[in-house]
Amino acid sequence: MLASPNGATCSQYGRQVPFLFVGTLINAEAVAAVVAALLATRSDLAVTIIACGERWNVPSISPKGEEMRVAIEDYLGAGALLSYLPYAKSPEAVVCEGAFRQAKDQLAALLWECGSGRELRARGFEQDVVHASQLNRYQTVPAMRDGAICAWSRADG
């Protein structure tokens, strides 16, 4: 398992929301289905999708000395989730979904060559890059419950 410090930070902030799900390319359709089901039964919910981003390996080489950078795999994962949600979307969400739709047939190649893909490969995680670039491989929907990430169950909603 690869650590995701930014994902963990976002999850901690998520303790304040009624539902928090972890969606990526490999489970985008399953997560979107759970979100859509909740939206269909509750009128008091809104959806926020966050592409967590990542930290530079060496912050001093980043533009303007910033530690955070956009992670293409997170952005495309957010776009994939959005593509399965049949609701009105903000302009930002429309652009994110459009990026995913444009890149959908090239996910493996794009993630292999993106900054984090190259970094992971250099550290010996080639198979992780290949695995993470698969669309809808899993039906599991991770959700925050009592401060921990667990598999979502219909009984939770």
N, C-alpha and C positions, 0 to 999 in steps of 0.2 A: 504494500500500500504506500502510495506517495502522499506526503503531507501537503495540506493546503492551508497555510496560515491565514490567507485572506478569506477563504471560505469559512474557516473556523471563526474568524472575527465577525463576519457577516451573520453566521449562525448565532453567535452570542447576542447580537443586537436583535435577532429574530425572536428572542424570548418574550418580547413585548407584543407580538402579534398572535392572533388566534391560530393561524396555521403557517408553518414554514416547511417547504419541501425542497429537496435537493434534486435539481434536474441538470442533466448534461446531454450531450449528443446520444449517449448510449441508453438513455431512458426517457427521452423527450416526450414521445407520444404518450407513454404511461402516466407521466407527471401531469401533462396537459389534460388527460382524461379525468384524473382525480380533481384537478382544479375546476374543470368545466362542470363536473358533477356537483361540487360544492356550490359553485355560482348558481347552478340551476335550482338549488334548494334553499339558498339563503340570500336575502336581499341586502344584508348588512355588510357584505364583503367587497373589497376591491383587491386588485392584483398588482403587485410590484414584482418585477423580474430584475434581478441584479446579476450582471456579469461581473464576478468578483475581481477579476484582474489578478496580477501577480507582482511579486517583488523582483527587482533586478537582482541578478546574482551578485553584482558588484555595484552598489548604488552610485559610486563615484563616476561610473562611466555613463550613467543615464543622462538624458538631456536635462539641463538645469539642476542636476544633482538630486532629482526626485527618486524615491525608492519604488514607487508604484508604476506599473505600465499596463496598458491594455493587453489582455490575453485573447488572441484570436479564437482559441478553442472555447473560451467562456462566452465570447460575443456570439459565435456561431451556435453554441448550445442554447443561448437565450433566444436567438432567432428561430431555432428549431422548435422550441417550446411555443413561441408565439405563432408559428405557422400552423399549429394544431388547435389554436384557440379561436373560435369563430365569433369574436367580439370586436367592437370598435376599439381602435388602438390609437395611442398618441403618435405624433409624427416620429418621435424617436423610436418607438416600437415598430412602426412601419418600415423605417430604414433598416433596423436590425433584422427584421424578418426578411426583407428584400436581400440583404447580404447573404443570409443563410440560403435562400432559394437560388441565388446566383452561384453559390459555392457548393451546393448540395452534391453535385456529381464529382466534385474534386476534393472532398473532405480529407481523404487519406493523404493525398499529395500535399495539400495545403498545411495540414498539421505536421506532417513529416518535416517540412522545410521552414515552418515558422520559428520564431526565436526560441520559444520554450521547447518546441520539438527538437531543435538542434541541441539545446542545452541538455535535455533529457537523454538524447542519444549519446552525447559525449560522456555522460555519467553512467552509461550502460543500461539505460531503460528503453531500448528500442521497442521491445514488445509492448510496453505500456503505451507508447505513442500509437502503435498500430491498434491496440485494443481501444483506446479512447476515441479513435476516429470513426468507430462503427456507429451507425445510426440505428437507434431503437433495438439494440441487442437484448435489453432486459426489460421486464415488466415490473420490476421492483421499484417502489416509490419510497425513498428515504424521507422521513419526516422528523421534525423536532418534537419530542414529547418528554416532559419533565426534565428538561435540560440535556437530553441525550438524543442522538440521531438513531432512530429505529425504523424498521419497515412499517409503512402505513398499512392500516387495516380499515376496512369499511366501518368497523365499530368505532373508530376514532372520530369519525365525522358526524 
